[in-house]
Amino acid sequence: MTVLRPVRAGNAFEETVERLLQAIKLGVVAPGDKLPPERELAVQLGISRVTLREAIRALSEAGYLDVRRGRYGGAFVTYVPPKPDPGDLRQVVAEMGRDDLSDALTFRLAVECGAAQVLAAAGLTEEKRDVLLRRLAELNEAPIEDYRRLDTAFHLSIAELTGSTLLATACADARSRVSDLLNAIPMLQVNLEHAAVQHQAIVDAVLAGDPDAARRAVSEHLEGTAALLRAFLA
């Protein structure tokens, strides 16, 4: 899980909270699921177990985690994204500002197009092909309440499969900046069907080893999402 990358020592507590919250909001750890074991997670984040416990306690008090003790205990995700609501969309945009929204969409377009282009140019091992196809299949079969989480997993997998931690981190950060916006968009069946066609085009281009086609496919998909956002904000 790229989002759970090492934190900087100077702001260990704050960055740990940020990393965990990003993993929760992006659905890297699904609602009801448990965070990795404390010992493993502390090593992954490069922090002490004391700092990790403080961060988990803070997120538990904020309502994002439920900490259970005992043999089958752990920190379980309780956060569930709110149901789509255009009113929430306008509120999120009002809070972040139109300029920041435009900047976030541009950032996402740049890094996700770049990731797909890099992956297509590099070629995929059989194992990586299987991962990409599995992510697509999971998304296509997703129930409506789990669609956004699996959509995120599909998009982030493209960057992660490049093997570049920096690129995967940038794509995760870009997705985080627009996650509340995407969650607020109503689930329209015609849009989901259109997105499925676009997702397939992205995968086809990557598997065919065609960087230009992969970049164009991602660009078309993300520009469609941006157009939908603008439509609900009009």
N, C-alpha and C positions, 0 to 999 in steps of 0.2 A: 504494500500500500504506500504509494509515493507520498501521499499527503502526510504520513506519519514519519517524516524525515527528521534527522537530528536538528536540535534547536541550538541557538547561540547561548553561550554561558551567561552573558551579561543580562539577558532578559528571560532566563530559563522558565520561570513560572508563567509569565504572560504569553510567551511563545508556545508553551505546552498547552495552555488553554486554547490558544488559537488553532494549533494543529488538531487537537481533539475535536474542537467545535467544527472545524472544516470537514473532518472525516464524518462527523455525525450529520451535518447539514447536507453534504453531498451524497449521503447514503452509502458511503464506503462501508460503514457498519450499519446494517439495516435496523429499523425499529424493532425492538424486542431481542436483538442479538447482543452478544457480549463482546466487550473490548478484549483484545489479546491479553493473556496473563500479565500480571503486573511486572514480573521479572523480565519477560520478553519485551514488553512495551517500553520499559525504562531503558533497556539496551538499545532498542530501535531508535528512540528519541535522543539517546545520548545524555540522559539526565539521571539524577539520583531517584531512588524509589520514594524518598521523602517529598521531593518536588512533584513527582507524579501523583502521589496521594493528595497533595494540596490542590492540584489542578482538578483531579477527579472530584474532590469534595466540593470545590467551587461550582463545577458543572452539575453536581447532584443538587446542590442548594438552589441552583437556577432552574432546575426542572428538566435538564437534558439527560441525566443519568439516574439510575436507581442502583445503589450499591447494596449488594446482598452478601451476607456472611455465610460461612459454613462450607462444606465440601463442594457444593454445587453453586457457590457464590461467585461474585465478580461484579463488574460494572456493566449494567445492561442499559442499552439506549432506550429512552422513553420518548424522545422527541419524534413527533410526527408532523410532516409539513402540513400547513393549513390547506383547506380545500381551495381550489382556484376561485379567484374573485377579482374582477376588473377594478373594483374599488380599492383593493389591496395593491394592485399594480400601480394605480395612480399615486397611492400614498408612498410606495417604495421609490418611485421616480421623483416625487416631490422632495423626499428626504435626501436622495443622492444628487439631484440636479440633472438637468438635460445634458449639460456638457459632460458630466461624469458618465452618464449613460452612454453617450456617443463614444466616449473614450473607451469604456469597458467593452462595447460591442466591436470596436476596431481592434482592440487588443486580442479579443477572443478570435476574431477572424484571422489575424496575422499568425497567431501561434498554432491554431488548429489546422489551418491550411498548410503551414510549414511542416507540422508533424506528419500529416498524411503524405506530403510530397517526399519527405525524408524516408518514411517507411516504405513507400512504393519503390523508391530508387534503390534502397538497400536490399530488398528481397526478403522473403520470410522463410524461416525454417518450417518444417512440417508441424512442429509443436506450436510455433507462433501462428501459423495459419489456422490451426485448430482452435486456439484461444480466440482469435478474431471472429471466426465463424460461430463459435459458441456464444460469444457476447451478442452477436447479431441475432441468433436464434432465440436467446433468452429475452431480448428486447421485443422481438416480433410476437412472442408468446406471452408477454407480460400482461397481467390484469391491470386495469386502468389505475388502480391505487398504487401500483408499484412501477408504473411506466417511467416516471421522471428519474427514479433511482437507477433503473436499468439503462435508461438513455444516457445518464451520466457515466455509468460504468462502460458503456460502449464507446463513448467519445474519449474518455480518459485512457482506455485500453490502446487506442491508436498511438498516443504519445508514449505510453509505457513500453509498448512493443518496439519502439525505436532503440531502446536501451539507454537513452539519454535521460539522466535524472533531472538535469536542468530543464529540459524541454517538457518532461512530464510534470514537473513542479509548476512551470509557467502555465501549462494547460489547466492544471487543477486550480491555480489561482484565478485564471481567467473565468473558469466555470463558477467559482465561488462568488465572483463579483456580480454575476447575473442570475444566480440560483434562485433568489427570492423573486426576481422578475419572472423567471420561467415557471416557478411554482404557482404564480398568480394567474397565468394564462389558462382560460378554460380549455378543457380537453374536447376538441372538435374532431369527430370521426373522420371527416374529409381531410383534415390536417394531418392526423395520425397516419392515414393511408398514404398521403403524399410524402410524409417523412419516411415511411417504410421504403418507398421507391428510391428516395434519395440516399438512405442508408445503404441500400443494396448497391447503388451506383458507386458509393465510396469504397465499399468492400471489393467490388468487381475491379475497380481501377487499381487498388492496392495489390490485389492478388495477381493482376495482369502485369504488374511492374511498370505501370504507366504514371510517372510522377505528375505530369501536366494534367492528365485526366483526374487524378486523385485530388489535386489542388482545386480544379474547377468544380468537382462534385461537392467538396466541403464548402467552397465559397457559395455555391448555389443554395445549399442547405441552410447555411447560417444567415445568408441574406434573406431567405424566406422567413426564418424565425424573427429577424429584425423587422421585417415588413409586418408580420403579425403583431409584434409588440406595438409598432406605431399605429396599427389599425385600432387596437383596443385603447390606445391613449388619445385617439382623435376625438 
